[in-house]
Amino acid sequence: MSAGKADTPRMKIALVTHAAPGDTFWDLVRKGAQTAAAKDNVELVYSSDPKASEQANLVQNAIDQKVDGIAVTLAKPDAMKSAVEKARKAGIPVVALNAGLEAWKEQGMLSFFGQDDRVAGEAFGEKLNELGAKRSLCVIHEQGHVGLEGRCAGVEETFEGETETLYVNGTDMPSVKSTISAKLRQDSSIDYVVTLGAPFAMTAVQSVDESGSKAKIGTFDLNKDLVGAVEKGDIEFAVDQQPYLQGYLAVDALWLYENNGNYSGGGQEPVLTGPAFVDKTNVKDIAEFAQKGTR
């Protein structure tokens, strides 16, 4: 191996996610995967579709290309099961990342890289208790996504106040803004808006302003704009699951399996990348890395 870069035979790895267009979270996942690919002498083929049936088709495309490994998100595990099984039958190792904690072992994957969304939600609910919140609105931007549903369920489990779930169309940001605004106008008792992604948190800031609400905002996930908003105080805190790390570890794991026979987590336990709280007390430590696109 040469310094800092593998001299192992060239591999082709497909990264297939459920990313919706414009969601900056996935830029961080992809950047991590590209960094690992460059180090490991891997040709990375990235594709995404928020529709589970189309995402399954993208996995089939990767199988048809005879890739050496597949990293895939399981936001809707049942819809992906058949495609994952076909990959395994074709002798292609598969790892899961980001979404699918409850399903990766059952579907015979090598490893999982991400956070336990339910546990992250429970930690979020405890944080709301510490901050004295009484009524929270949990905004789900993709109906049926097991990870997002798990986050809101976790919040509801530990939060001692009242929680209401609001579904929005995450692919239409003006609609997200108007739907949150309308809810805040309708219910002035909401004192915390809980969003499940950085772009939605930034939009919720506009909704709070537009509606005249006094609600504060806490969110899951980070990007550099959101770090700035935490520094300014527009957003109280974020729960970071380190998407860059998820992409990096998923690609690196497939290289390690191919070249060394290694399994991250021994094929039995997930490799957790979160949750980690980011607020005014530690945001300056994160800001430098967020600007570089690695947090």
N, C-alpha and C positions, 0 to 999 in steps of 0.2 A: 504493500500500500504506500503510495506517495504521500507526502506531508499534506494533511488536510483534505485529501481527495482519494476515493477508492480507485484501485486499478483492477477491480473485479470486472468480469464480463458485463457488457452493456445490458441493462434490463429495461423493460417497458412496463410501467405501472399506470393504471387508470385510477383517477380520483373522481368519484361520481357522487355529487351532493344534491340536496333538495333546495339549493339556493334559489331565491327569487331575484329577478333582475334588480340591481340597484342596492341590494342589502350589503353594506360595507363589511359586515361581520365575515363574509365569505372571502373577502379580499385578504384578510389576515390568515384564514385557514390555508388559502391557496399559496400565500407567500411562504408560510412555514413548509408546505409540501415542496415548493420549488427549491427552497434552501437545502432541504434534505436530498432532493433529487440531484442537485448540482454536486453535492458532496459524494453521493453514492454512485455516480455514473449511471443515472437513471433517466430515461426519456419519460417525462410525465405527460399524460394525456388527461386534461381536465374537461369535465362536462357537468352540466347541472340542469335540473328542471324541477320546479316546485310541485308539479303533478306527479303523483306516485307512479301512475301507469307509464308515464314518459320516462321517469327516472329508471324504472325497470327495463325499459327499452334501451336506455343508455348502457346499462350493465350488459345487456345482450350484445350491444355493439362492441363493447370491450372484449367480450368472449370471442366474438367473430374476428377481432383483430389479433387474437391469440396473445394477449398481454401476459406478462409473467406474474402479475399480482393485481388485485383490485382492493381499493379502500373505498368504503361506501357508508353513507349515512342512512340510518333506518328511522326516519321520522314517522313513517307509516309501515311498520315491520311486516304486516300481513301481505301488503301489496308487493313487497320486495322478496318475499320468501322463495318463490319459484325461480326468480332470476339468480338469486344467491346459490340455490341448490344446483342450478345448471352450471354455474361457474365452478363449483366444487367438483361436480361430476366430470368437468373438462380438465380437472387437475390444476385449477388455478387457485392459489391461496387467497383468502379474503379476510380483511380486517374491517372492523366497524369503528367509526369515529363520530363524535358529537351527539348523535341520537341513536338509541337502540340498546341502552343498558340492560333492559329486561329481556332482550331478544337475541343478543349476539351468540350466547352459548348454545341456546336452543337451535339456532340456525347453523351451528357447526363452524363458527368463525374462529380464527386464531386468537384474536385480542380485541379489546375495546379501549378507546382513548377518549375520555370526556369527563363530564361531571355527572353525579347522580342528581338529576333535576329535582326529584322529590326532596332529597336532603338539602339541596340549595334553597328550595322554596321554604322549607322549615326554618332554615337559618335566617332567611329574609323576614319571615313572620316574627321571629324572636327580636330581630333588629327593630321592626316596627313597634313592638312592645316597649323596647328600651327608649324609643323616641317619643312615646306617649301617643301614638296614633290611635284613633277610635274607629274610623271607617275607611276601608281601602277599596279601590277599584282596580281589579287585575285585568289588564287588557291583553287578550290573546289575538295575535295577528294571523294565525293560521289554524283554522278549525280542524280538529282530528289529529294534530301533531302531538304525539305521545309525550314528548319532552316538555312542550309548552303547557299542556294540560297538567303534567306532573308538577310544574313550578307553581301554578296557581293553587293546586290541591295542597301542596306543601305549605304555602302561605296560610291557607285557610286552616290547616291542621294546628299550627302553633300560634297564630295571631289571636290575641284575646279580644280584639274588637270584631266588627262585622266586615265581611269581605263579599264583594259582588264581582262577578265575572262579566266582562264586556267583550264581545267578539267584533273584530273589525277586519276589513279586507286589506291585508298587509301589502298587497301589490298596488294599492291606490292611495298614496299618501294624503292627497287632499280630502279623500273620504275618511281616512283615519282621523285627521285633524277635526273635521266637522262632527264626526260621531262622538269623539271624546268631549268636544266643546258642548255639544247638545246635552250629554249626560251630566256634565258638571253644572250646567245652567239649571237642569232639572232637579239636581240633588246637591244642595249647598253644604250638606253634612259630610261630604267626601273630603277627608283631609289628607289622603295620600293616594296618588296615582302610581300604580305598579306596572311598569312596562317590561316587556320580555326581550327587548333588543334595543341597541343604542339609537338607531334612526327613529324609532318610535318614541323614545324618551325625548329626543330633540323636538319632535313634532308635538308631544304632550306639553312641552314648555309653551309652545305657541297657543295650544288649546286653553291652558290655564290662564294665560294672558288675555286671550280673546273672550273668554267666558266671564272674566272678573272673579274667578274662583280663588280661594286662599289655599287650595291644595298644594302640597309639596310633592316632589317626584323622586321615586327610587326606581332603579332599573336593574335588569340583568344585562350583562355584556357591555363591552367598552369599544370605543374607537377614539381617535385623537380629538374629534370635536367634543365628544362626551367628557373626556378628561378635562378639556377647557371649561366645560359647563359646570363640572364639579368644583374646579378651582374658583370659578366666579360665584358659586353658590346657587346657580339656577337648578341644579340637580343635587340632591342630598348625598346620595351614595350609589354605587354600582356593585354588582356581584360579578366578578370576572371569572370566566372558565378557561381563559388562555387559548383562544382559537388557533393562534400561530403554532403553539405547542402541539395541538391536536393534529394539525396537518403534517407537521414535522415528524412526529412520532409514528404516525400511520405509515408514511412512506419508508421511514427508517426501519420500522418493524418488518416490513415485507423484504427489504434488502437483507436484514439480519437473518430472517428465516431462510431465505434462498441460499445465503452464503455460509451461515453458521448453524442452521437448524434451531435458532433461538426462538422462544415464545415469550413475548412480554406478558407478565402476569401469569406465566406458566400455563396459559390457556384456561385458567380457572377463575382468576380475579381480574376485574377491570383495572386499568391504569387511570387514576383520577387526576384531572388537571384543574379542578376547582372544587368548591367555591372559595374565592378570596374576596374580601370586602375592600373596596376602594372608596375612601371619603377624604374630607379635607385634611385629616391627620396624616395620610400617607400618599396623597395624590401626586405630590411633587416627586416622589421616588419613582412613580410610574410614568410621569409625563414624558421624560426623555425617550423611553422605549416606545411609547404610543406614537410619538412623532416619527419614529423610524419604522413604524408599522409592525412591531413585534409584540405589542401588548394591546 
